[in-house]
Amino acid sequence: MQPQNANEQRELLTLATQTKIALSQAVETEVKFANWTGTISRSQFNELIQPLVKRSLMTCRRALKDAGVEGEEIREVVMVGGSTRVPFVREQVGEFFGKTPLTSIDPDKVVALGAAIQADILVGNKPDADMLLLDVVPLSLGIETMGGLVEKIIPRNTTIPVARAQEFTTAKDGQTAMSVHVLQGERELVEDCRSLGRFTLRGIPPMVAGAATIRVTYQVDADGLLSVTAMEKSTKVQASIQIKPSYGLTDEEVTQMIKSSMANAKEDMEARQLAEQRVEADRVIDTVISALQEDGAEVLSIEEFKAIEAEIQKLIDLKQGSDRVAIAQGIKELDHATQAFAAKRMNLSIQKALAGKAVDEII
């Protein structure tokens, strides 16, 4: 039976609803559409709706996982919506939770009853009530870090209101500003997440890389409004932004983003590990080059200097590839090649510190 126009489609939808209701009471029912007449049994109906029921149970399984609760910990199961009157639905739900679902409450009215109870609690009429519905963050909120990675600060399903803070540092010597990129999503790379906004923290005291401490605070209020603040701890200089994370995002898009993170979990983790190795390689290369520029000519022979430069170039070449194990090995080899240089730099620093001082001044 294929509808030919909008009127026939509406008629079929009405017929499907009537058939569902009839088969909730009887094992077989007669169906009439246009010039066609036939019968459909409850077993045939169950077979048709099985994919939908299976999908609903997958949602239940995901909800239990997100809440960190086992099925046997659920005390009662309340059915919501007219379709939960279907015997097959009740049977499958009962098997999934290992207990018979409650059917004494009208499934068409249970949401309204629950909302009324929640409203009564929220206005303070039942301060000691042990039931409270909590809003949660639907998708993780994070920040972009070096290498195009996402550091999650508030994980998905965290109850709101909530405030979380994390400390970060500078990546370059003399860095006086930091760009804060606010992201939403479950993936590991920035390109796979939703950008919520950006702002820049200026006025960071110029120091060597890694010396400054920037505290980034994410706060979501009861209305779902996200406030992000970045503060340099020594000067207290700060910058902030306010965002509505759910703006322009449908329930279907949230679900798709979660499914995408699950489907790509392995590939995402491999991509993250590769990016982390590249970031570490950049850090080591910058550190060694800076040291060579500062003291290399003074403590190294030409051959020693060139040998370290060769290891640096080798690591630069490895970093362009996608073999994270090879990059990690290249970092180790550069570290090994610079050990003698590091010792000579230490001796030079000690000599400079002691130059011109008497023995009794040192002791």
C-alpha positions in Angstrom: 0.0 0.0 0.0 1.7 3.2 -1.2 0.1 6.6 -0.7 -0.3 8.5 -3.9 -1.0 11.9 -2.3 -1.0 13.8 1.0 -4.6 12.8 1.8 -3.9 9.1 1.3 -0.8 9.5 3.4 -2.8 11.0 6.3 -5.4 8.3 5.9 -2.7 5.6 6.1 -1.2 7.2 9.3 -4.6 7.2 10.9 -5.1 3.6 9.8 -1.7 2.6 11.3 -2.6 4.2 14.6 -6.0 2.4 14.7 -4.3 -0.9 13.8 -1.8 -0.4 16.6 -4.5 0.3 19.1 -6.6 -2.7 17.9 -3.7 -5.1 18.1 -2.9 -4.0 21.6 -6.3 -5.6 22.6 -6.7 -8.4 20.0 -4.4 -10.9 18.3 -5.8 -10.0 14.8 -7.6 -7.1 13.2 -9.1 -6.3 9.8 -7.5 -3.5 7.7 -9.2 -1.6 4.9 -7.6 1.0 2.7 -9.1 2.2 -0.6 -10.2 -0.9 -2.5 -8.0 -3.2 -0.5 -9.1 -5.3 2.5 -7.0 -7.7 4.6 -6.0 -8.8 8.0 -2.9 -8.3 10.1 -2.0 -10.4 13.1 -0.2 -9.2 16.3 2.8 -11.4 15.4 3.1 -9.6 12.0 2.8 -6.3 13.7 5.5 -7.2 16.2 7.8 -8.1 13.4 7.2 -4.8 11.7 7.9 -2.7 14.8 10.9 -4.8 16.1 13.5 -2.4 14.6 11.9 0.6 16.3 11.7 -1.2 19.6 15.4 -2.3 19.3 16.4 1.2 18.6 14.5 2.4 21.7 16.3 -0.2 23.9 19.6 0.9 22.5 18.8 4.4 23.8 17.9 2.9 27.2 21.3 1.1 27.2 23.1 4.3 26.4 21.3 6.2 29.1 22.2 3.6 31.7 25.9 3.8 30.6 25.9 7.6 30.7 24.4 7.6 34.2 26.9 4.9 35.4 24.0 2.7 36.5 23.4 -1.1 36.0 20.0 -2.4 34.9 19.5 -4.2 38.2 19.9 -1.0 40.1 16.7 0.4 38.5 13.8 0.0 41.0 10.9 0.7 38.8 10.3 1.4 35.1 7.5 3.9 34.2 6.1 3.7 30.7 5.6 7.0 28.9 3.6 7.5 25.7 0.6 5.8 24.0 2.8 3.3 22.1 3.9 1.7 25.4 0.5 0.1 25.6 1.6 -2.3 22.9 2.2 -5.7 24.5 5.4 -6.4 22.5 6.9 -3.1 23.8 6.1 -3.9 27.4 7.5 -7.4 26.9 10.8 -6.2 25.5 11.2 -3.5 28.1 10.5 -6.0 30.8 13.2 -8.4 29.4 15.7 -5.6 29.1 15.3 -4.3 32.7 14.6 -7.7 34.2 11.3 -6.5 35.8 7.7 -5.8 34.8 7.2 -2.2 33.9 4.6 -0.1 35.8 1.4 0.1 33.8 -1.0 1.5 36.4 -0.3 5.1 35.4 -1.9 6.4 32.1 1.2 6.7 29.8 -0.4 9.7 28.1 -0.5 11.6 31.3 2.6 10.5 33.1 4.8 13.3 31.7 2.3 15.9 32.9 2.2 14.3 36.4 6.0 14.2 36.6 6.3 17.8 35.6 3.7 18.8 38.2 5.6 17.0 40.9 8.9 18.5 39.8 7.4 22.0 39.8 6.1 21.4 43.3 9.6 20.5 44.5 11.3 23.5 42.7 9.0 26.0 44.3 9.9 24.7 47.7 6.8 22.9 48.8 8.7 19.6 49.3 12.2 20.5 50.5 12.9 17.0 51.8 11.7 15.2 48.6 14.1 12.5 47.5 13.2 13.0 43.8 14.8 15.7 41.7 15.1 16.0 37.9 18.5 17.4 36.9 19.5 19.1 33.7 22.8 18.0 32.2 25.3 19.2 29.6 24.3 17.4 26.4 27.8 17.6 24.8 31.2 18.0 26.3 32.7 21.5 26.5 36.4 21.9 25.9 39.2 24.1 24.7 41.7 23.9 21.8 45.2 23.0 22.7 48.5 22.8 20.7 48.3 20.5 17.7 44.6 21.1 17.0 43.6 18.9 20.0 40.5 19.3 22.2 40.9 19.2 26.0 37.5 18.5 27.5 36.8 20.6 30.6 33.1 19.8 31.3 32.2 16.3 30.2 28.9 15.4 28.6 26.1 14.6 31.0 27.5 16.7 33.8 24.6 18.1 35.9 24.2 21.8 35.8 24.8 24.4 37.3 28.5 23.5 37.2 31.9 25.2 37.3 35.2 23.5 36.3 38.7 25.0 36.0 41.9 23.8 34.4 45.4 25.4 34.2 47.3 25.8 31.0 50.6 27.5 30.1 52.4 29.2 27.3 54.0 27.4 24.3 56.6 29.9 23.2 59.2 32.0 25.0 58.1 35.6 25.6 54.5 34.8 24.7 52.2 37.7 25.9 48.8 36.6 24.6 46.8 33.4 24.4 43.9 32.7 22.1 41.1 30.7 23.8 39.0 28.7 21.4 35.8 27.2 23.1 34.5 24.0 21.6 31.6 21.6 21.9 31.6 17.9 21.1 32.9 14.4 21.8 35.7 14.1 19.2 39.4 14.5 19.8 40.3 17.0 17.1 39.2 20.6 16.8 38.2 20.1 13.2 35.6 17.5 14.2 34.0 19.5 17.0 31.6 22.5 17.0 33.2 25.9 17.5 31.3 28.1 20.1 33.5 31.1 20.2 37.0 32.6 20.6 38.6 35.4 22.7 42.1 36.5 23.5 43.8 36.9 26.8 46.4 39.7 26.6 48.9 41.0 29.1 50.6 37.8 30.0 54.1 38.6 31.4 56.8 37.6 28.9 58.5 34.5 30.3 60.1 31.3 29.1 57.7 28.8 27.6 55.8 26.9 30.3 56.5 29.4 33.1 53.2 31.4 33.0 50.0 29.8 34.5 46.7 30.6 32.9 43.6 29.3 34.7 40.6 28.7 32.4 37.2 28.4 34.1 34.1 27.1 32.4 30.8 27.8 34.2 27.3 26.7 33.1 24.4 28.2 35.0 20.9 26.8 35.5 19.7 28.3 32.3 22.5 26.6 30.3 24.5 29.8 29.7 28.2 29.1 29.4 30.7 31.6 30.8 34.4 31.1 30.0 37.1 33.1 31.9 40.9 32.9 31.3 43.1 34.5 34.0 46.9 34.8 34.3 47.6 33.9 37.9 50.5 36.2 38.7 49.0 39.4 37.3 45.3 38.5 37.7 44.7 39.9 34.2 41.7 38.2 32.6 39.3 38.0 29.7 36.0 36.2 29.3 33.1 35.3 27.0 29.5 34.2 27.4 27.9 31.6 25.1 24.6 29.7 24.8 26.0 26.2 23.8 22.6 24.8 22.8 21.8 27.7 20.4 21.1 26.5 16.9 21.6 22.8 17.8 18.8 20.3 17.4 18.3 17.1 19.4 19.0 15.2 16.2 22.3 17.0 15.7 23.3 16.2 19.3 22.5 12.5 18.8 24.4 12.5 15.5 27.5 14.1 17.2 27.5 11.4 19.9 27.1 8.6 17.4 29.9 10.0 15.3 32.2 10.0 18.3 31.4 6.4 19.1 31.9 5.3 15.5 35.2 7.1 15.2 36.6 6.5 18.7 39.6 4.3 17.6 40.6 6.6 14.7 40.2 9.7 16.9 42.4 8.3 19.6 45.1 7.3 17.1 44.9 10.8 15.6 45.2 12.3 19.0 48.3 10.3 19.9 49.9 11.3 16.6 49.2 15.0 17.2 50.5 14.7 20.8 53.8 13.3 19.5 54.1 16.1 17.0 53.5 18.7 19.7 56.2 17.1 21.9 58.6 17.0 18.9 58.0 20.7 18.3 58.6 21.4 21.9 61.9 19.5 22.0 63.1 21.0 18.6 62.4 24.6 19.8 64.2 23.9 23.1 67.3 22.5 21.5 67.4 25.2 18.8 67.1 27.9 21.5 69.9 26.3 23.5 72.2 26.1 20.4 71.6 29.7 19.7 72.4 30.7 23.2 75.4 28.5 24.1 76.2 26.2 21.2 79.0 28.2 19.6 80.7 28.6 23.0 80.7 25.0 24.3 80.5 22.8 21.1 82.9 21.9 18.4 81.8 22.4 14.8 81.4 18.6 14.5 79.3 18.4 17.6 77.1 21.3 16.5 76.5 19.8 13.1 75.7 16.4 14.6 72.9 17.9 16.8 71.6 19.9 13.8 71.4 16.6 11.8 69.3 15.0 14.6 67.1 18.1 14.6 66.5 17.8 10.9 65.9 14.1 11.2 63.1 14.7 13.8 61.6 17.5 11.6 61.4 15.1 8.7 59.8 12.4 10.9 57.3 14.9 12.3 55.9 15.4 8.8 54.9 11.7 8.6 52.2 9.8 10.3 54.2 7.2 12.2 53.9 8.3 15.9 56.3 5.5 17.0 59.0 6.7 14.7 58.5 10.3 16.0 58.8 9.1 19.6 62.0 7.3 18.7 63.3 10.5 17.0 62.6 12.5 20.1 64.6 9.9 22.2 67.5 10.0 19.7 67.6 13.8 19.8 67.5 13.8 23.6 70.4 11.3 23.6 72.4 13.3 21.1 72.1 16.5 23.3 73.0 15.0 26.7 76.6 15.9 26.5 75.6 19.4 25.3 73.3 19.8 28.3 76.1 18.8 30.7 78.4 21.4 29.1 75.8 24.1 29.4 75.3 23.3 33.0 79.1 23.6 33.7 79.1 26.9 31.8 76.3 28.2 33.9 78.1 27.3 37.1 81.3 28.9 35.9 79.5 32.1 35.1 77.7 32.1 38.4 81.0 31.6 40.3 83.2 33.9 38.3 84.8 36.7 40.3 83.6 35.3 43.7 85.8 34.4 46.6 85.6 30.9 48.2 84.1 32.3 51.5 81.4 34.0 49.4 80.3 30.6 47.9 80.5 28.7 51.2 
